[in-house]
Amino acid sequence: MSRTVLISGAGIAGTTLAWWLARHGFTPTVIERADGTRSSGSPVDVEGPSFGIVREMGLLPALRDAATQVREMTLIDHTGRPITSLPMGVLTDSSEHIELPRNDLARMLYEAGRDRTEYIFGDHIAALTQTDTTVDVRFASGAERNFDLVVGADGLHSSVRRLAFGPEDQFVKPLGIYVATLPLPGEHLDPSRVLLYNRPGRSLALHPASGIGGVAFIFRAPIAGFDHRDEAQHLALLERAYADMGWRAREFLAAAKAAPDLYFDAVSRVVIDRWSIGRVTLVGDAASCVSLFGGGTGLAIAGARILADELAADRDHAAAFARYEARHRQAVMPRQRGMGLVSGLIVPRTALGMALRNTGVRLVSLFARRTL
């Protein structure tokens, strides 16, 4: 007998989960607040377990066609001159690694499963009521339906987590780092190279992506009353952090102020004792956000696959949820613990930290170029 599953969020985790649930004979419905698939063009990595999963889904050829051509990361000074470079092969196993724009990946995952999944765009979950046998759901549009299970795949600021588990501030722990990204359609960048410029506590990264490049602002700032929905606050934080940054910071600030699609959020860790309550569970960033520094895209794909497999293996949803969480936490926890180390490499706190990072990159790069 088919089981109905409502998935909140048509991002990477939600679309992957829908594909695997449909394959296992479930009837998935995905509800998405936006009017269509929505994701930034920021580059993401598909590697490790997620690489094998997209291969099973038959998506590898399409992902390779959309992949970036980046081969190295180059650290630059305030004039734009190179300090040192690091081959990207040092950081990944290039034989089972693909970097591509996030929006391309989200679109491919959606298109792969849309014929076997009901998608509802421009609406979201307003209320959840659990019974012994179903979850009764009221949508913001006023529609009411019931499902056997509900999955929150709606990201760091998950509405399902808030409705079923409690207020966001109980689970979302900001790291004191902010990130903003925007596309630069007119920018002609070397497709093989990411440029990274640092001042203490701040970084600017130019990434060529795979056609339309983009800039990322990553900076440290005190945590005080941040609101991820307040665009005026976001621009003020950027201005304060980058006004005297040098290099092309003023140019990029002007672009950010004029951009209709600036992405801005606090880099955060999600810490929650359990990922499931009754017939509701969480997947992806809603359950275990590792944000900018932890390989969240690959973890979202892997977690969605594990959840679908466990539900298919056991009619007892509680037992399936427990096994999914036990298995996937083993992958998530080391990544969450490593976020501080990675952030120190991308955005060092001090001038000394920058100097030590640069020296380390030079040594690693020298060794790598002799062995790669």
Secondary structure as the mmCIF struct_conf table of DSSP 4:
data_model
#
loop_
_struct_conf.conf_type_id
_struct_conf.id
_struct_conf.beg_label_comp_id
_struct_conf.beg_label_asym_id
_struct_conf.beg_label_seq_id
_struct_conf.end_label_comp_id
_struct_conf.end_label_asym_id
_struct_conf.end_label_seq_id
STRN STRN1 THR A 4 SER A 8
BEND BEND1 GLY A 11 GLY A 11
HELX_RH_AL_P HELX_RH_AL_P1 ILE A 12 ARG A 23
TURN_TY1_P TURN_TY1_P1 HIS A 24 GLY A 25
STRN STRN2 THR A 27 GLU A 32
BEND BEND2 ARG A 33 GLY A 36
STRN STRN3 PRO A 43 GLU A 47
TURN_TY1_P TURN_TY1_P2 GLY A 48 GLY A 48
HELX_RH_AL_P HELX_RH_AL_P2 PRO A 49 GLU A 56
TURN_TY1_P TURN_TY1_P3 MET A 57 GLY A 58
HELX_RH_AL_P HELX_RH_AL_P3 LEU A 60 ALA A 66
STRN STRN4 GLU A 72 ILE A 76
TURN_TY1_P TURN_TY1_P4 HIS A 78 THR A 79
BEND BEND3 GLY A 80 GLY A 80
STRN STRN5 PRO A 82 PRO A 87
HELX_RH_3T_P HELX_RH_3T_P1 MET A 88 VAL A 90
TURN_TY1_P TURN_TY1_P5 LEU A 91 LEU A 91
BEND BEND4 THR A 92 THR A 92
HELX_RH_3T_P HELX_RH_3T_P2 SER A 94 GLU A 96
STRN STRN6 HIS A 97 PRO A 101
HELX_RH_AL_P HELX_RH_AL_P4 ARG A 102 GLY A 113
HELX_RH_3T_P HELX_RH_3T_P3 ARG A 114 ARG A 116
BEND BEND5 THR A 117 THR A 117
STRN STRN7 GLU A 118 PHE A 121
BEND BEND6 GLY A 122 GLY A 122
STRN STRN8 ILE A 125 GLN A 130
BEND BEND7 ASP A 132 THR A 133
STRN STRN9 VAL A 135 PHE A 139
TURN_TY1_P TURN_TY1_P6 ALA A 140 SER A 141
BEND BEND8 GLY A 142 GLY A 142
STRN STRN10 GLU A 144 PHE A 147
BEND BEND9 ASP A 148 ASP A 148
STRN STRN11 LEU A 149 GLY A 152
TURN_TY1_P TURN_TY1_P7 LEU A 156 HIS A 157
HELX_RH_AL_P HELX_RH_AL_P5 SER A 159 ALA A 164
TURN_TY1_P TURN_TY1_P8 PHE A 165 PHE A 165
HELX_RH_3T_P HELX_RH_3T_P4 GLU A 168 GLN A 170
TURN_TY1_P TURN_TY1_P9 PHE A 171 PHE A 171
STRN STRN12 VAL A 172 LEU A 184
TURN_TY1_P TURN_TY1_P10 PRO A 185 GLY A 186
TURN_TY1_P TURN_TY1_P11 PRO A 191 SER A 192
STRN STRN13 ARG A 193 ARG A 199
TURN_TY1_P TURN_TY1_P12 PRO A 200 GLY A 201
STRN STRN14 ARG A 202 HIS A 207
TURN_TY1_P TURN_TY1_P13 ALA A 209 SER A 210
BEND BEND10 GLY A 211 ILE A 212
STRN STRN15 GLY A 213 ARG A 220
BEND BEND11 ALA A 224 GLY A 225
TURN_TY1_P TURN_TY1_P14 HIS A 228 ARG A 229
HELX_RH_AL_P HELX_RH_AL_P6 GLU A 231 TYR A 242
TURN_TY1_P TURN_TY1_P15 ALA A 243 ASP A 244
TURN_TY1_P TURN_TY1_P16 TRP A 247 ARG A 248
HELX_RH_AL_P HELX_RH_AL_P7 ALA A 249 ALA A 258
TURN_TY1_P TURN_TY1_P17 PRO A 260 ASP A 261
STRN STRN16 TYR A 263 VAL A 270
BEND BEND12 ASP A 273 ASP A 273
BEND BEND13 TRP A 275 TRP A 275
STRN STRN17 SER A 276 ILE A 277
TURN_TY1_P TURN_TY1_P18 GLY A 278 ARG A 279
STRN STRN18 VAL A 280 LEU A 282
TURN_TY1_P TURN_TY1_P19 GLY A 284 GLY A 284
HELX_RH_AL_P HELX_RH_AL_P8 ASP A 285 SER A 288
HELX_RH_3T_P HELX_RH_3T_P5 SER A 291 PHE A 293
TURN_TY1_P TURN_TY1_P20 GLY A 294 GLY A 295
HELX_RH_AL_P HELX_RH_AL_P9 GLY A 296 ALA A 313
BEND BEND14 ARG A 315 ARG A 315
HELX_RH_AL_P HELX_RH_AL_P10 HIS A 317 ARG A 337
TURN_TY1_P TURN_TY1_P21 GLY A 338 GLY A 338
HELX_RH_AL_P HELX_RH_AL_P11 MET A 339 ILE A 346
BEND BEND15 VAL A 347 VAL A 347
BEND BEND16 ARG A 349 THR A 350
HELX_RH_AL_P HELX_RH_AL_P12 ALA A 351 THR A 371
#
